[in-house]
Amino acid sequence: MTTKYNVQLQPFNSFRTKASAKIFCEPQSAEELSEIIHTFPDEQKLVLGNGFNLFFTKDFEGLVIKPAIRGIHILAETDRCVEIEVGAAEDWDQFVAYCVENGYAGIENLSLIPGSVGASPVQNIGAYGTEAMDVITKVKTVELQTGNYKELSNEECGFGYRDSIFKRTGLYVITSVVFKLEKSFQYKEKYIDLSRELEGISSPDLTQVRDAIIRIRNRKLPDYKILPNAGSFFKNPVLTEEEKDQLQQQLPDVPIYNVGEGQFKTSAAFLIDKAGYKGKRHRMVGTYTRHSLIIVNYGTENGKEIVDFMHKIQQEVLQQFGVLLEPEVRIY
């Protein structure tokens, strides 16, 4: 494994902001990963996947680890289900395509989400009523402080809405993820826009569902290669019943989803639109014209400009509606 110094990180984050890493490495196995951690015990450390859930505002004065661990292996299989271990560096959507092609159900609703397999438990990625936590059985890691190997069960991952122990603590480097998927599939109607896309198909199969989601996402979302972005920038706010009632008094048509235990989710994009930030641009940063939840970079290499624009949105939504939007994207 080659260790590099003063490496430019612009190619490694989808917002394409400039920053330099003091030390940079791409371990290709858990053993190499453990070795590099032991080699630089005192350096601050940052783990990079494909860079779709973070961007940089300054240089990183430490060790950046970009795992390059690949491979897809079937661990166990029955007539009903299959358990698959996937290397952290595998492309997420290519893995989804592999599962759909082989008739493995459970992650088809997560089609076209950019990033690596290793990032899926960190963010607990989700879309169209499905979350990564629904199908992950265990996550294999190396501890960032000690270099020791550690395997975490689904329960130990502490999954939440776009959250996990990996995101909260930063204590682990994910080397592989184990998924349990079904070998039979029956479409269940969860999201109206997906059902509309599948209208006329009485019993959609896995391929039809994946293709429909790809069409929807391509219509809604910008190509990061043309307009650099990190996908959904803000989490959808979760409200108490009192907060929900207050918001509905101001915005009677606000979308509200009961998520149980006296909590209600609403749409961050809706609030951003109502706050006057639909398609709004400030200098080289703005909200995407087709989807306000996505902040796009029109040409800046300075991550602080993106942060400044984020703060403008947060302040306006908070001032108008009393809701503080929390970023889903990590900022360094």
N, C-alpha and C positions, 0 to 999 in steps of 0.2 A: 504493500500500500504506500502510495506517495503522499507525503505531507507537503502542502504548499503554503507560501507566506504572502501576505498583502494581496489577497485575491479579491477582485471586483465582484460584488454580489448582485449587480444589476441583472445578469442573465438568470439569476436564481430566485427572483420574485416577480410575480405576474403583473405588479404595478410598474415594474421596471424603474424603481428608484435606485439611485446610486449610493453605495456604501462599500467600504472595504473591510474584509475580515483579516484580522491579524494572522490567524492560522486556519487552514481549511483542509479537510480530508474527506474521502469517500470510502469508508470501510465496506468490503464486499462479503463479510461474514460476521457473525456474532463474536467470534474469536478476535478478528481484527478490530472490531469496535471496542471490546474489552481492553485490548492492548493499547489503543490510542488514548483511552481514558486513564490508564495507568501511566502512560508516558507523560501526560500533561495534567497532573493532579491538581495543580493550583490555578489553572486557567479557568476563567469564566467560560461556560459552554452554552452553545445554542444548537438545537437540532433542526435541520431543514428537510422537508419533504420535497415536493415539487414547487413549493413557494406560492401556492394559491390562497393561503390563509394568513399571510403576513406581508408586511413591507417594512422598509428601513427609513429612518429619519437621520441616522448618523452611523459612523463606522462602528464595527463591533470589535472591541479590544479583547479578544479571547479566541477560543477554538470553536469554529463552526463545523459541525458534523453532518454530512449529507449521506445517510446510509444508501448503499448501492446493493442491498441484499434482495435477490430475486428468486423466482421459482414458485410453481403452483403444484401442490402435492395432495392427492387424495389420501386421507388418513384412515377413513372408515366409510363403509357404504352398506346400506340395506335396501330393501325394496322401496322403502318410504323416504329415506333421506341420505344425504352425503355430508361428510365432514371434510373440509378442505383447508389446508394451511397455505398461506400466501405470503411471499416475501414482501417486506415493507416498501421496497422500491418499485414494485409492480404498478403499472398505471391502473387507476381505479376503473375507468370506463372500459378498458380492454378486459379487465377481469369480469365486469358485468356482462360484456358481450360473450365471453367464454362460457359463463354460467347459462345465459339464455340459449346459446347454441347447443349446449349439452342437456337442456331441459331441467336445470336446477333453479328452483323458484325461491324468491325471498328478497332479492336486491334489484329486480328489474325496474322498480320505481325510482331507483337512484341512478338511472342512466344519465350519462353525459355530465355528471358532476366532475369537475376537473380536480386533479390531484393524485396523490399516491395512495396505495392501500394502507400504508402506515399512518396516514393522516386521518383515515376514516374513524378510528376510535377516539382520536384526540378531540376532534370536533363533534363526535357522535353525529356524523352527517345525516341529513334527513331531507325527504321530499315526498310529496304526494302520499302522506300518511304512513311512511316507512322511515325507520331510523336504523342506523348501523347496529345499535344495541339489541335490536330484535333478533339478529342472526349471529352475533359474535358469541362464541363460547369461551374463548380464552385469548389472551394477548401475551406474546413472549417478548421479553425486554432484557435490556442490560441497564443496571442502575448507573445513573450518571455520575454519582459521587464515588462509588466503590468499584465499578467495573464488574460487579457480580451479576450472574444471570438470575432473572426472576420471572416467574410465570404468574399471571393474574387471571382469575376467573372472571366471568361476566359481572358477578356481584362485587368483586374487589375493584373493578374499574370505576365504580362510582359514577355511572352514567347519569347525565341530566340533559336538559334541553341545550343542545350545542355545547355540551360540557362533559368533562370526565376528570378522573384523577390525574391523567396525563397533562391536561391543560391547566388544571389548578395548581399542581405542585411542581411540574417541570423536573421530576426526579428520575424519569425513565426515558430510555431510547427504545422505541419499538423496533423489533427485528422481524417479527412475523405476526400474522393475525389468523386465528382459526375460526372458520365460519361453519355453521350447520344450516344446510339448505334443503328444501323439500323437493321431491322428485315428481310431485303432482301439483297442478295449479288450477285454481278457479278464481277468475277475476271478481273482486269485490269493489263495488262503487264507493269511493271515498271522497274524491275531489271532482267538482262539477266540470271544471275545464278539461280534465282528462276524460270524463265520461262523454262530454261533447265531442272530443276528438275521436272517440271510439264509436260514435253514434252510427247505427246501422250494422254493427257487428254484434251479434247476439251473445256470443261467448268468446271473447278475445283470448288468444293464446299469448305466451310469453313474448314472442317476437312482435306481435301486433301492439302489445302494451309498450314495449321498449321503443318501437318506431314512433308511436304516438307521442311519447314523452320527449323524444329527440326533436320531433317537429315543433312541439310547444316551446321547448327551451331555445331552439334556434330562432324562433320568432321573437321571443321575449328578451333574450340575453345577447350582449355584444360579444364578438370574437376578441378574446384577450390579445391575440396577435395583432389586431388592428387598433383596438381601443383598450389599452392595458387596464385591467381591473382585477378584483379579487372575489367576484361573484357577489352574493348578498353581503352588504357591508354591516348592516345592523341586525340584531336579533329582533324577532317579533316580540313586543312587550307582553309580559304576563302580569295581570292586574288582580287585585283583590276585588271582592264584590262591590265594595264602596267606591273604589277607583273606577270600576266598570260603569257603575251607575252615573257617576259624575261625568265621565267621558260621553256617555250616551245622551246626557242632557245637552251637551254642547254639539255633538255630532250624532243625531238620531240614526243616520245610515251607516255608522261605523261597523265594520264586520267584527263579530264577537264569537269566539269559540270556547265552550266550556271544556276545560281540561281537568276537571275534578278537584276535589279537596278545597272547594271555595275559591278556585283560581280560574281566570279567564284570559285567553290569548286574543290579542288584536293584531292588526296589520300595520307594521312599521311603514310600508310603502304608502298605505292610505293616509297615515298621519303626515308623512313627508309631502305628499301631494297637496293635502289640505293646508299645510303650512306655507305653501307657495314655492316649493322647491322642485316641482315637477319639471324636468328638463332644464333646470337652472344651471348656469355656468358662472364661475368666478375665475378669471384668468385662464389657467390651463387645467382646471379641475371642474367637474360638474356631475350632475346626476344623469344617468342614461335616459334618453328621450322616451324609450319604450318601457322602462321599469325604474322607478325612483329609488328602489332599494339598492341599486347598484351605482356606486361612485366610479367614474371613469377618468382616466388620465389622458388629457389631450396633448401632452407633450412635455410636462415637467419631469425633471430627474430628481427633484427635491421632495422627499417624503413629507417635510413639514408643511408644504402647501396642501397636501391631502388632509393632514391633521387639522389645519386651519379651516378647511371647508367642512370637515366633519363637525367641528365645534359650532360652526354657524348653523348647521342643520339641527344639532342637539339643542342649542339655545332657543331656536325658533319654535321647535316642537314643544319644548318644556314651557316656554313662556305662553304659548297659545293654549296648550291642552293639558299641562301639568304632568306630562309623561316624559321620563328621561330615557332616550334611546341608548342602548348599550351596544358597542361595537362587537361584531362577531369576529372581525379580522384582528389579528395580533399586530401590535405596533412596536417597533424597536427603534 
